[in-house]
Structure formats: structure tokens, C-alpha cells
Amino acid sequence: MGYVYCIIAVTAYAVLGLSYKISDVKKCDQSQVNFFLFLFAGVIVLIWGLAKGITSAPGAAIILGVVDGAIVFVSVLVFRRAAALGRISTSWTILNLSLVIPVIASVALWREIPSARHYAGFALTLIAIILLGIDAGRSGE
């Protein structure tokens, strides 16, 4: 089932990235695009939580959600500006690095022990950051 969720997430992120670029090309109101992005995300999470019967959450999870939500919000604002100025591949990769924060928090807050696959993911993330730096330096961005 995890692979199904992974495919859905990858597809959703691809559609989201393309919709940002299309909204820039079509000169859409960026604040409305961002508003509806976060509105629908909140509604989907609320519906999912109610369907699962979740009526409360641990305080640490709520704090993590608020902090990560604020970081993603700022990341989206910066991403929108970067996508308008440069290549979408670089700015989209940087935006998705916000997904690393919850993983690190799960290790720090909930004492989850990373597996070898998690360590490989951390290493690949670090390599991706280095390669982005090299690519940005070469392209003059």
C-alpha cells in the first residue's frame, strides 16, 4: 500500500508544480492560487481525520504541524518568486526539501530509529543539495 501512496504523492506534486508554472504563465492571482492550495489541503486533512475517527492529536504533533505548515507557506511564497525568475526544476527541488523536516522531527521527537533505507534517503538528499549548488553555480543562478 505504501507504493500506492508514493505514486499518488509523486503525481500530486508533479501536478502541483505544473499548476504553479501554468498560473505564472497565465498571470493568475498568486495569492488566490496559494489560498486555494492551502484551503483544499486543510479540507482534505480534516475529512481524512474525521473518516479515520481521529478526534485529538498529541501536542508535539500539533506543534510540528504548525511549524512545518509555516515553513511550507514561506517556501511556497519563495518558490513562486523563484519559478517566475528561473528554472522550475531547481526551485521545485528546494521546495520539496521541506519534507525532510518532518522526517528529522520523527527521529528527534518520537525517537524513531531510522533504517538503512532512511539513511540512504538522507545521504541522497545531501547529494541532491550539493548537486543543486553545483548546477546553480554553473548556470549563473
N, CA and C atoms as a LAMMPS dump frame, in Angstrom:
ITEM: TIMESTEP
0
ITEM: NUMBER OF ATOMS
423
ITEM: BOX BOUNDS ff ff ff
-5.0000000000000000e+02 5.0000000000000000e+02
-5.0000000000000000e+02 5.0000000000000000e+02
-5.0000000000000000e+02 5.0000000000000000e+02
ITEM: ATOMS id mol type element x y z
1 1 1 N 0.813 -1.195 0
2 1 2 C 0 0 0
3 1 3 C 0.858 1.261 0
4 2 1 N 2.053 1.159 0.598
5 2 2 C 2.944 2.306 0.642
6 2 3 C 3.342 2.795 -0.741
7 3 1 N 3.507 1.854 -1.679
8 3 2 C 3.88 2.252 -3.032
9 3 3 C 2.736 2.992 -3.731
10 4 1 N 1.505 2.61 -3.427
11 4 2 C 0.352 3.312 -3.996
12 4 3 C 0.343 4.757 -3.512
13 5 1 N 0.565 4.954 -2.192
14 5 2 C 0.623 6.303 -1.647
15 5 3 C 1.783 7.093 -2.253
16 6 1 N 2.894 6.429 -2.476
17 6 2 C 4.062 7.093 -3.077
18 6 3 C 3.735 7.569 -4.495
19 7 1 N 3.085 6.718 -5.273
20 7 2 C 2.72 7.094 -6.649
21 7 3 C 1.724 8.255 -6.634
22 8 1 N 0.758 8.197 -5.725
23 8 2 C -0.213 9.291 -5.612
24 8 3 C 0.491 10.592 -5.232
25 9 1 N 1.426 10.522 -4.272
26 9 2 C 2.141 11.722 -3.835
27 9 3 C 2.991 12.301 -4.956
28 10 1 N 3.705 11.453 -5.676
29 10 2 C 4.548 11.929 -6.778
30 10 3 C 3.686 12.58 -7.851
31 11 1 N 2.57 11.957 -8.175
32 11 2 C 1.671 12.521 -9.182
33 11 3 C 1.11 13.867 -8.712
34 12 1 N 0.692 13.928 -7.454
35 12 2 C 0.141 15.172 -6.917
36 12 3 C 1.18 16.289 -6.93
37 13 1 N 2.425 15.98 -6.541
38 13 2 C 3.465 17.001 -6.556
39 13 3 C 3.788 17.458 -7.973
40 14 1 N 3.767 16.54 -8.93
41 14 2 C 4.025 16.927 -10.318
42 14 3 C 2.924 17.857 -10.824
43 15 1 N 1.67 17.513 -10.55
44 15 2 C 0.553 18.363 -10.965
45 15 3 C 0.632 19.72 -10.271
46 16 1 N 0.982 19.72 -8.987
47 16 2 C 1.094 20.972 -8.244
48 16 3 C 2.174 21.868 -8.852
49 17 1 N 3.349 21.306 -9.126
50 17 2 C 4.429 22.09 -9.721
51 17 3 C 4.055 22.656 -11.073
52 18 1 N 3.413 21.843 -11.899
53 18 2 C 2.99 22.319 -13.217
54 18 3 C 1.899 23.384 -13.1
55 19 1 N 1.004 23.229 -12.132
56 19 2 C -0.042 24.233 -11.968
57 19 3 C 0.541 25.578 -11.548
58 20 1 N 1.615 25.558 -10.758
59 20 2 C 2.276 26.812 -10.388
60 20 3 C 2.845 27.494 -11.62
61 21 1 N 3.531 26.723 -12.45
62 21 2 C 4.142 27.314 -13.64
63 21 3 C 3.057 27.827 -14.595
64 22 1 N 1.978 27.07 -14.756
65 22 2 C 0.885 27.493 -15.629
66 22 3 C 0.226 28.756 -15.084
67 23 1 N 0.031 28.819 -13.76
68 23 2 C -0.595 30.012 -13.185
69 23 3 C 0.29 31.24 -13.36
70 24 1 N 1.61 31.052 -13.375
71 24 2 C 2.517 32.176 -13.649
72 24 3 C 2.418 32.619 -15.103
73 25 1 N 2.401 31.638 -16.008
74 25 2 C 2.323 31.956 -17.436
75 25 3 C 0.994 32.646 -17.774
76 26 1 N -0.087 32.18 -17.15
77 26 2 C -1.415 32.748 -17.411
78 26 3 C -1.675 34.016 -16.606
79 27 1 N -0.687 34.436 -15.799
80 27 2 C -0.794 35.662 -14.989
81 27 3 C -1.968 35.611 -13.997
82 28 1 N -2.145 34.445 -13.373
83 28 2 C -3.208 34.293 -12.371
84 28 3 C -2.807 35.016 -11.084
85 29 1 N -3.787 35.307 -10.271
86 29 2 C -3.549 35.93 -8.977
87 29 3 C -2.897 34.903 -8.061
88 30 1 N -1.613 35.106 -7.741
89 30 2 C -0.864 34.128 -6.963
90 30 3 C -1.418 33.949 -5.556
91 31 1 N -1.942 35.008 -4.966
92 31 2 C -2.481 34.869 -3.617
93 31 3 C -3.715 33.967 -3.624
94 32 1 N -4.535 34.03 -4.651
95 32 2 C -5.698 33.149 -4.737
96 32 3 C -5.267 31.703 -4.969
97 33 1 N -4.276 31.506 -5.812
98 33 2 C -3.78 30.148 -6.067
99 33 3 C -3.264 29.544 -4.762
100 34 1 N -2.48 30.306 -4.009
101 34 2 C -1.955 29.816 -2.735
102 34 3 C -3.065 29.583 -1.718
103 35 1 N -4.044 30.49 -1.669
104 35 2 C -5.156 30.339 -0.734
105 35 3 C -5.897 29.033 -0.981
106 36 1 N -6.239 28.774 -2.239
107 36 2 C -6.994 27.561 -2.53
108 36 3 C -6.147 26.304 -2.359
109 37 1 N -4.85 26.399 -2.586
110 37 2 C -3.96 25.265 -2.322
111 37 3 C -4.051 24.855 -0.853
112 38 1 N -3.854 25.814 0.041
113 38 2 C -3.864 25.507 1.471
114 38 3 C -5.277 25.202 1.981
115 39 1 N -6.3 25.843 1.412
116 39 2 C -7.68 25.554 1.803
117 39 3 C -8.036 24.101 1.495
118 40 1 N -7.763 23.671 0.264
119 40 2 C -8.089 22.296 -0.105
120 40 3 C -7.254 21.291 0.674
121 41 1 N -6.002 21.623 0.937
122 41 2 C -5.167 20.728 1.742
123 41 3 C -5.752 20.568 3.145
124 42 1 N -6.16 21.668 3.744
125 42 2 C -6.759 21.615 5.073
126 42 3 C -8.061 20.833 5.093
127 43 1 N -8.9 21.042 4.075
128 43 2 C -10.177 20.323 3.999
129 43 3 C -9.935 18.82 3.823
130 44 1 N -8.981 18.457 2.983
131 44 2 C -8.678 17.041 2.77
132 44 3 C -8.177 16.395 4.053
133 45 1 N -7.294 17.068 4.774
134 45 2 C -6.786 16.522 6.039
135 45 3 C -7.919 16.404 7.059
136 46 1 N -8.79 17.394 7.12
137 46 2 C -9.911 17.349 8.047
138 46 3 C -10.85 16.178 7.73
139 47 1 N -11.189 16.012 6.469
140 47 2 C -12.059 14.904 6.061
141 47 3 C -11.398 13.567 6.359
142 48 1 N -10.122 13.452 6.047
143 48 2 C -9.406 12.205 6.327
144 48 3 C -9.406 11.902 7.817
145 49 1 N -9.108 12.907 8.634
146 49 2 C -9.093 12.714 10.082
147 49 3 C -10.449 12.299 10.621
148 50 1 N -11.517 12.948 10.154
149 50 2 C -12.867 12.589 10.6
150 50 3 C -13.247 11.19 10.145
151 51 1 N -12.862 10.822 8.917
152 51 2 C -13.172 9.484 8.407
153 51 3 C -12.448 8.404 9.207
154 52 1 N -11.248 8.72 9.688
155 52 2 C -10.479 7.771 10.499
156 52 3 C -10.892 7.791 11.963
157 53 1 N -11.751 8.719 12.337
158 53 2 C -12.213 8.796 13.718
159 53 3 C -11.226 9.464 14.658
160 54 1 N -10.329 10.269 14.114
161 54 2 C -9.34 10.968 14.935
162 54 3 C -10.002 12.217 15.518
163 55 1 N -10.064 12.284 16.841
164 55 2 C -10.705 13.44 17.484
165 55 3 C -9.711 14.3 18.247
166 56 1 N -8.493 13.801 18.461
167 56 2 C -7.469 14.598 19.136
168 56 3 C -6.101 14.175 18.624
169 57 1 N -5.122 15.013 18.88
170 57 2 C -3.751 14.732 18.432
171 57 3 C -2.781 15.106 19.546
172 58 1 N -1.629 14.43 19.599
173 58 2 C -0.625 14.804 20.608
174 58 3 C -0.143 16.236 20.391
175 59 1 N 0.168 16.919 21.485
176 59 2 C 0.635 18.301 21.404
177 59 3 C 1.857 18.468 20.524
178 60 1 N 2.797 17.531 20.608
179 60 2 C 4.009 17.616 19.785
180 60 3 C 3.667 17.537 18.299
181 61 1 N 2.676 16.717 17.934
182 61 2 C 2.275 16.608 16.534
183 61 3 C 1.636 17.905 16.044
184 62 1 N 0.85 18.53 16.902
185 62 2 C 0.212 19.803 16.527
186 62 3 C 1.272 20.888 16.338
187 63 1 N 2.216 20.971 17.258
188 63 2 C 3.299 21.965 17.145
189 63 3 C 4.103 21.723 15.883
190 64 1 N 4.45 20.451 15.621
191 64 2 C 5.202 20.111 14.414
192 64 3 C 4.423 20.502 13.165
193 65 1 N 3.113 20.249 13.169
194 65 2 C 2.283 20.605 12.017
195 65 3 C 2.24 22.101 11.776
196 66 1 N 2.114 22.874 12.853
197 66 2 C 2.065 24.331 12.723
198 66 3 C 3.404 24.875 12.204
199 67 1 N 4.492 24.386 12.786
200 67 2 C 5.825 24.851 12.364
201 67 3 C 6.092 24.453 10.92
202 68 1 N 5.822 23.189 10.578
203 68 2 C 6.071 22.756 9.203
204 68 3 C 5.135 23.479 8.239
205 69 1 N 3.891 23.723 8.652
206 69 2 C 2.97 24.472 7.8
207 69 3 C 3.467 25.879 7.509
208 70 1 N 4.008 26.53 8.534
209 70 2 C 4.562 27.881 8.343
210 70 3 C 5.771 27.837 7.41
211 71 1 N 6.599 26.831 7.579
212 71 2 C 7.775 26.704 6.713
213 71 3 C 7.357 26.441 5.269
214 72 1 N 6.38 25.575 5.075
215 72 2 C 5.903 25.293 3.715
216 72 3 C 5.254 26.535 3.115
217 73 1 N 4.512 27.289 3.921
218 73 2 C 3.884 28.518 3.433
219 73 3 C 4.938 29.488 2.905
220 74 1 N 5.985 29.714 3.698
221 74 2 C 7.067 30.609 3.266
222 74 3 C 7.779 30.017 2.053
223 75 1 N 7.979 28.712 2.064
224 75 2 C 8.637 28.052 0.933
225 75 3 C 7.852 28.245 -0.358
226 76 1 N 6.524 28.16 -0.263
227 76 2 C 5.688 28.352 -1.449
228 76 3 C 5.81 29.785 -1.954
229 77 1 N 5.826 30.746 -1.056
230 77 2 C 5.99 32.143 -1.483
231 77 3 C 7.32 32.344 -2.203
232 78 1 N 8.379 31.796 -1.621
233 78 2 C 9.704 31.919 -2.234
234 78 3 C 9.752 31.133 -3.545
235 79 1 N 9.137 29.947 -3.54
236 79 2 C 9.109 29.134 -4.758
237 79 3 C 8.426 29.865 -5.901
238 80 1 N 7.29 30.489 -5.607
239 80 2 C 6.559 31.196 -6.65
240 80 3 C 7.439 32.275 -7.29
241 81 1 N 8.189 32.957 -6.461
242 81 2 C 9.076 34.008 -6.979
243 81 3 C 10.212 33.393 -7.802
244 82 1 N 10.793 32.313 -7.284
245 82 2 C 11.906 31.653 -7.98
246 82 3 C 11.456 31.024 -9.293
247 83 1 N 10.26 30.438 -9.316
248 83 2 C 9.761 29.809 -10.541
249 83 3 C 9.525 30.846 -11.631
250 84 1 N 9.156 32.049 -11.228
251 84 2 C 8.936 33.112 -12.211
252 84 3 C 10.256 33.614 -12.795
253 85 1 N 11.338 33.465 -12.027
254 85 2 C 12.632 34.001 -12.458
255 85 3 C 13.549 32.97 -13.104
256 86 1 N 13.433 31.72 -12.694
257 86 2 C 14.395 30.724 -13.163
258 86 3 C 13.742 29.419 -13.561
259 87 1 N 14.573 28.383 -13.582
260 87 2 C 14.094 27.062 -13.975
261 87 3 C 13.261 26.45 -12.853
262 88 1 N 12.219 25.744 -13.239
263 88 2 C 11.336 25.159 -12.239
264 88 3 C 11.981 23.971 -11.542
265 89 1 N 12.876 23.257 -12.208
266 89 2 C 13.465 22.054 -11.615
267 89 3 C 14.235 22.375 -10.343
268 90 1 N 15.012 23.441 -10.355
269 90 2 C 15.8 23.802 -9.184
270 90 3 C 14.907 24.277 -8.048
271 91 1 N 13.99 25.192 -8.34
272 91 2 C 13.151 25.731 -7.275
273 91 3 C 12.204 24.669 -6.725
274 92 1 N 11.712 23.758 -7.555
275 92 2 C 10.815 22.708 -7.085
276 92 3 C 11.546 21.737 -6.16
277 93 1 N 12.787 21.435 -6.482
278 93 2 C 13.574 20.548 -5.629
279 93 3 C 13.8 21.182 -4.265
280 94 1 N 14.124 22.45 -4.239
281 94 2 C 14.337 23.148 -2.965
282 94 3 C 13.052 23.159 -2.146
283 95 1 N 11.908 23.414 -2.787
284 95 2 C 10.631 23.42 -2.067
285 95 3 C 10.366 22.063 -1.421
286 96 1 N 10.651 20.99 -2.119
287 96 2 C 10.366 19.661 -1.587
288 96 3 C 11.316 19.253 -0.473
289 97 1 N 12.37 20.008 -0.255
290 97 2 C 13.235 19.726 0.892
291 97 3 C 12.509 19.979 2.203
292 98 1 N 11.378 20.699 2.15
293 98 2 C 10.593 20.902 3.377
294 98 3 C 10.039 19.584 3.903
295 99 1 N 10.025 18.566 3.082
296 99 2 C 9.577 17.243 3.533
297 99 3 C 10.6 16.574 4.438
298 100 1 N 11.832 17.059 4.431
299 100 2 C 12.877 16.475 5.271
300 100 3 C 12.636 16.82 6.749
301 101 1 N 12.048 17.97 7.002
302 101 2 C 11.845 18.428 8.385
303 101 3 C 10.987 17.456 9.203
304 102 1 N 9.837 16.984 8.691
305 102 2 C 9.063 16.025 9.483
306 102 3 C 9.817 14.711 9.745
307 103 1 N 10.624 14.304 8.792
308 103 2 C 11.397 13.066 8.985
309 103 3 C 12.406 13.245 10.116
310 104 1 N 13.102 14.364 10.103
311 104 2 C 14.07 14.635 11.173
312 104 3 C 13.343 14.782 12.512
313 105 1 N 12.18 15.409 12.482
314 105 2 C 11.415 15.565 13.722
315 105 3 C 10.952 14.222 14.269
316 106 1 N 10.603 13.291 13.392
317 106 2 C 10.165 11.978 13.882
318 106 3 C 11.291 11.261 14.604
319 107 1 N 12.517 11.472 14.15
320 107 2 C 13.666 10.881 14.84
321 107 3 C 13.91 11.603 16.163
322 108 1 N 13.83 12.932 16.14
323 108 2 C 14.147 13.713 17.336
324 108 3 C 13.028 13.682 18.384
325 109 1 N 11.769 13.818 17.946
326 109 2 C 10.659 13.913 18.892
327 109 3 C 10.131 12.563 19.357
328 110 1 N 9.987 11.643 18.412
329 110 2 C 9.356 10.369 18.751
330 110 3 C 10.357 9.23 18.857
331 111 1 N 11.633 9.552 18.787
332 111 2 C 12.713 8.58 18.963
333 111 3 C 12.603 7.39 18.013
334 112 1 N 12.125 7.651 16.801
335 112 2 C 12.065 6.587 15.809
336 112 3 C 13.476 6.285 15.324
337 113 1 N 13.771 5.026 15.149
338 113 2 C 15.095 4.598 14.725
339 113 3 C 15.094 4.463 13.202
340 114 1 N 15.921 5.269 12.51
341 114 2 C 15.967 5.167 11.049
342 114 3 C 16.554 3.823 10.607
343 115 1 N 16.003 3.3 9.519
344 115 2 C 16.524 2.064 8.938
345 115 3 C 17.624 2.415 7.938
346 116 1 N 18.207 1.409 7.349
347 116 2 C 19.252 1.627 6.343
348 116 3 C 18.686 2.412 5.153
349 117 1 N 17.434 2.161 4.794
350 117 2 C 16.805 2.903 3.694
351 117 3 C 16.656 4.378 4.037
352 118 1 N 16.338 4.679 5.303
353 118 2 C 16.231 6.077 5.721
354 118 3 C 17.584 6.776 5.625
355 119 1 N 18.621 6.1 6.094
356 119 2 C 19.965 6.686 5.994
357 119 3 C 20.355 6.905 4.533
358 120 1 N 19.972 5.977 3.669
359 120 2 C 20.242 6.151 2.236
360 120 3 C 19.502 7.375 1.708
361 121 1 N 18.253 7.567 2.166
362 121 2 C 17.487 8.745 1.757
363 121 3 C 18.128 10.036 2.232
364 122 1 N 18.61 10.047 3.48
365 122 2 C 19.315 11.231 3.994
366 122 3 C 20.55 11.527 3.145
367 123 1 N 21.299 10.476 2.811
368 123 2 C 22.514 10.654 2.005
369 123 3 C 22.163 11.189 0.617
370 124 1 N 21.124 10.645 0.003
371 124 2 C 20.718 11.119 -1.323
372 124 3 C 20.229 12.563 -1.274
373 125 1 N 19.561 12.936 -0.193
374 125 2 C 19.13 14.328 -0.03
375 125 3 C 20.333 15.252 0.039
376 126 1 N 21.33 14.872 0.803
377 126 2 C 22.549 15.669 0.903
378 126 3 C 23.245 15.773 -0.462
379 127 1 N 23.313 14.665 -1.184
380 127 2 C 23.924 14.68 -2.52
381 127 3 C 23.128 15.593 -3.458
382 128 1 N 21.785 15.557 -3.358
383 128 2 C 20.949 16.409 -4.205
384 128 3 C 21.215 17.884 -3.934
385 129 1 N 21.374 18.245 -2.662
386 129 2 C 21.667 19.638 -2.313
387 129 3 C 23.009 20.062 -2.902
388 130 1 N 23.998 19.194 -2.793
389 130 2 C 25.322 19.506 -3.346
390 130 3 C 25.245 19.665 -4.864
391 131 1 N 24.549 18.742 -5.528
392 131 2 C 24.422 18.828 -6.983
393 131 3 C 23.657 20.071 -7.419
394 132 1 N 22.644 20.456 -6.657
395 132 2 C 21.923 21.69 -6.972
396 132 3 C 22.833 22.907 -6.868
397 133 1 N 23.671 22.91 -5.857
398 133 2 C 24.627 24.005 -5.7
399 133 3 C 25.597 24.075 -6.873
400 134 1 N 26.08 22.93 -7.3
401 134 2 C 26.996 22.885 -8.442
402 134 3 C 26.281 23.358 -9.705
403 135 1 N 25.043 22.861 -9.929
404 135 2 C 24.284 23.243 -11.123
405 135 3 C 23.948 24.729 -11.127
406 136 1 N 23.549 25.252 -9.97
407 136 2 C 23.218 26.675 -9.898
408 136 3 C 24.446 27.532 -10.15
409 137 1 N 25.608 27.082 -9.658
410 137 2 C 26.845 27.818 -9.893
411 137 3 C 27.226 27.842 -11.366
412 138 1 N 27.034 26.714 -12.04
413 138 2 C 27.378 26.624 -13.465
414 138 3 C 26.448 27.459 -14.332
415 139 1 N 25.158 27.496 -13.947
416 139 2 C 24.188 28.21 -14.783
417 139 3 C 24.126 29.696 -14.463
418 140 1 N 24.828 30.109 -13.399
419 140 2 C 24.849 31.511 -13.027
420 140 3 C 23.614 31.986 -12.304
421 141 1 N 22.837 31.075 -11.714
422 141 2 C 21.614 31.472 -10.985
423 141 3 C 21.955 31.885 -9.574
